Amino acid sequence: MTIALFLVFLALGAIAVLSPYRVRRLPWPTDPPDARDDVARAVSSLRDLEFAREAGGRGIADYARLRGTLESGAFNRAPADARAPAPVRTLLIAALIASVAAAVATVTLPREAGDRAPGAPVTGSVPSGPSLASLEARAKASPRDIPTQLALADEYAQEGRARDAIATYQAVLALDKDSVAALDGLALILVQSNENDGALVALDRVLALRPRDPDALFLKGLALYKKQDWKGAVDVWTIYLDVGEFHPAADMVRPLYADARSRIGR
């Protein structure tokens, strides 16, 4: 329906633009001649003619004839050339081509463009990453490939396979004991499983490497809050809300932070 309305309005617009030339047969507009150019050329030619006469290069008869011709051409204007009729056929063909191009573009636009979520690309959804099976195959083929192992651990965590995720994160830490991504991922699973003490060990290691890491600060404050260590949670989250104002978990932390502060009388 939208496409049909678009084509109808496009056709009506083309008719409105072209109808004066088609119905009234108006001539195609042309630039009017500039009389000043003719006068300037005549004056220059007359000056040259006078110079030639004084130099003796022309006879009296030639001089009078040429002067009369120049004056007549400068000040007796010839009728303007008849203007050609407007090229209606050319305009109609151009309008038809534009209409066809617009119709094709409208029909062939991806259907996802009208139903996409805010922020999603017009061309459709973002292609998904590697499947779990492909990640497992790649990790098995390259057990020391840390990025692949981390991607596999994250995929396990998203699939709810906490044991497999923990084992994979630990395998990464066996290769690189200071892998912040593995420590954060491991701590997140431990906090979700109420293994807060183990999570704090991993998070303290992260904060020793990156004292203002927002992910680690968020998770450490959450682990302390779940342990009912209100003061510890407030101290950690005070730093977190300073450095992680735009962190995805900031909105969740603020009411918990206010609750912990109220419990210690701040």
C-alpha positions in Angstrom: 0.0 0.0 0.0 2.8 2.4 0.9 4.5 1.7 -2.4 1.3 2.3 -4.4 0.7 5.6 -2.7 4.3 6.6 -3.3 4.0 5.9 -7.1 0.7 7.7 -7.3 2.1 10.8 -5.7 5.1 10.6 -7.9 3.0 10.4 -11.0 0.8 13.4 -9.9 3.9 15.4 -9.2 5.3 14.7 -12.7 2.0 15.7 -14.3 1.9 18.9 -12.3 5.4 19.8 -13.5 4.9 18.9 -17.1 1.3 20.0 -17.7 2.1 23.6 -18.6 4.5 22.6 -21.4 2.2 19.8 -22.6 -1.2 21.6 -22.6 -0.3 25.2 -23.5 2.7 24.4 -25.7 4.9 26.9 -24.0 8.3 27.5 -25.6 11.4 26.3 -23.8 13.0 29.3 -22.0 16.1 30.7 -23.5 18.6 33.4 -22.4 17.8 36.8 -23.8 20.5 38.4 -26.0 22.6 41.1 -24.3 22.5 44.3 -26.3 25.7 45.6 -24.5 27.8 42.9 -26.2 26.7 44.0 -29.7 27.4 47.7 -28.9 30.8 46.9 -27.4 31.8 44.9 -30.5 30.6 47.7 -32.9 32.5 50.4 -31.0 35.7 48.3 -31.1 35.2 47.7 -34.9 34.6 51.3 -35.6 37.7 52.3 -33.7 39.7 49.9 -35.8 38.1 51.2 -39.0 39.0 54.8 -38.1 42.6 53.7 -37.4 42.8 52.0 -40.8 41.3 55.0 -42.6 43.8 57.4 -41.0 46.6 55.0 -42.0 45.4 55.1 -45.6 44.5 51.4 -45.8 40.9 51.9 -47.0 39.3 54.0 -49.7 36.6 56.5 -49.0 33.9 54.3 -50.6 34.9 51.3 -48.5 35.1 53.4 -45.4 31.5 54.7 -45.8 30.1 51.2 -46.6 31.8 49.5 -43.7 30.9 52.2 -41.2 27.2 52.0 -42.3 27.2 48.2 -41.9 28.8 48.3 -38.4 26.4 51.0 -37.2 23.4 49.2 -38.6 24.4 45.9 -37.0 24.9 47.5 -33.6 21.9 49.7 -33.3 19.3 48.0 -35.5 18.4 44.9 -33.6 17.6 41.8 -35.6 14.5 39.8 -34.6 15.3 37.3 -31.9 15.5 33.7 -32.9 12.3 31.7 -32.5 12.5 29.6 -29.4 12.2 25.9 -29.8 9.2 24.1 -28.2 9.8 22.5 -24.8 11.3 18.9 -25.1 8.2 17.3 -23.5 9.1 13.8 -24.8 12.6 14.1 -23.1 11.1 15.2 -19.9 8.5 12.4 -19.9 11.2 9.8 -20.5 13.3 11.2 -17.7 10.3 11.2 -15.3 9.5 7.6 -16.3 13.1 6.4 -15.7 13.1 8.2 -12.3 9.8 6.6 -11.4 11.0 3.1 -12.3 14.2 3.6 -10.3 12.4 4.8 -7.3 9.9 1.9 -7.5 12.7 -0.7 -7.8 14.6 0.8 -4.8 11.4 0.9 -2.7 10.4 -2.7 -3.4 13.9 -4.1 -3.0 14.7 -2.4 0.3 15.2 -5.0 3.1 12.0 -5.8 4.9 13.9 -5.7 8.2 14.4 -2.0 7.8 10.8 -1.2 8.8 10.8 -3.6 11.8 14.3 -3.2 13.2 14.9 -2.4 16.8 16.3 0.9 17.8 20.0 1.0 17.0 19.9 -2.0 14.7 21.4 -1.5 11.2 19.0 -0.8 8.3 20.3 -3.8 6.3 19.1 -6.3 8.9 20.3 -8.0 12.0 24.0 -8.3 12.8 25.3 -11.7 11.8 25.7 -14.1 14.7 29.1 -15.2 15.9 30.5 -18.7 15.6 28.3 -21.5 16.9 29.1 -23.4 20.1 30.0 -26.5 18.1 32.5 -24.6 15.9 34.0 -22.9 19.0 34.5 -26.3 20.6 36.1 -27.7 17.5 38.5 -24.7 17.2 39.3 -24.9 20.9 40.0 -28.6 20.7 42.3 -28.0 17.7 44.1 -25.1 19.3 44.1 -25.6 23.1 46.5 -22.8 23.6 44.5 -20.2 21.6 43.4 -18.0 24.4 40.9 -15.8 22.5 39.1 -19.0 21.2 39.1 -20.5 24.7 37.7 -17.3 26.2 35.0 -17.1 23.5 34.1 -20.8 24.2 33.9 -20.1 28.0 31.7 -17.0 27.4 29.4 -19.1 25.2 29.2 -21.8 27.9 28.2 -19.2 30.4 25.5 -17.8 28.1 24.2 -21.3 27.6 24.0 -21.9 31.4 26.7 -24.5 31.4 28.5 -23.2 34.4 30.7 -26.2 35.1 32.1 -26.1 31.5 32.5 -22.4 31.6 34.5 -22.6 34.9 36.7 -25.3 33.6 37.4 -23.4 30.4 38.2 -20.2 32.3 40.6 -22.1 34.5 42.3 -23.6 31.5 42.9 -20.0 30.2 44.3 -19.0 33.6 46.6 -22.0 33.5 48.0 -20.4 30.3 47.9 -16.8 31.5 47.3 -16.3 35.3 46.7 -12.6 34.7 44.0 -12.9 32.1 41.5 -10.2 33.3 38.8 -11.5 31.0 39.0 -15.0 32.4 39.1 -13.7 36.0 36.1 -11.5 35.5 34.2 -14.3 33.7 35.0 -16.8 36.5 34.1 -14.3 39.2 30.7 -13.6 37.5 29.8 -17.3 37.5 30.9 -17.7 41.1 28.8 -14.7 42.3 25.8 -16.0 40.4 26.4 -19.4 42.2 26.7 -17.7 45.6 30.4 -18.7 45.8 31.3 -15.2 46.9 34.5 -16.0 48.7 36.0 -17.7 45.6 34.7 -14.7 43.5 36.5 -12.3 45.8 39.8 -14.1 45.3 39.5 -13.7 41.6 38.4 -10.1 41.7 41.1 -9.1 44.1 43.6 -10.4 41.6 41.9 -8.3 38.8 42.0 -5.2 41.0 45.6 -5.7 41.8 46.3 -5.5 38.0 43.6 -2.9 37.3 42.6 -1.0 40.4 39.7 0.9 38.6 38.4 -1.9 36.5 34.6 -1.3 36.4 33.6 -4.9 35.9 35.7 -6.1 38.8 34.5 -3.3 41.1 30.9 -4.0 40.3 31.2 -7.7 41.0 33.3 -7.3 44.1 30.7 -4.9 45.5 27.9 -7.3 44.6 29.8 -10.2 46.3 30.3 -8.1 49.5 26.6 -7.0 49.4 25.5 -10.7 49.2 27.8 -11.5 52.1 26.1 -8.6 54.0 29.3 -6.7 54.3 27.6 -3.4 53.9 30.6 -1.2 54.6 32.8 -3.1 52.2 30.1 -2.9 49.5 29.7 0.8 50.0 33.5 1.4 49.8 33.8 -0.6 46.6 30.7 0.8 44.9 31.7 4.4 45.7 34.7 3.9 43.5 32.7 2.0 40.9 30.0 4.7 40.6 32.8 7.2 40.1 34.6 5.3 37.3 31.7 3.3 35.9 29.0 6.0 35.7 28.0 4.7 32.3 28.7 1.0 33.0 25.7 -1.3 32.0 25.2 -2.3 35.7 25.3 1.2 37.1 21.5 1.5 37.2 21.2 -1.8 39.1 23.9 -0.8 41.6 22.5 2.6 42.6 19.5 1.3 44.7 21.7 -1.4 46.2 24.3 1.1 47.1 21.7 3.4 48.7 20.4 0.4 50.7 23.9 -0.6 51.9 24.5 3.0 52.9 21.3 3.2 54.9 22.2 0.0 56.7 25.5 1.5 58.0 23.8 4.9 58.8 25.4 6.9 56.0 
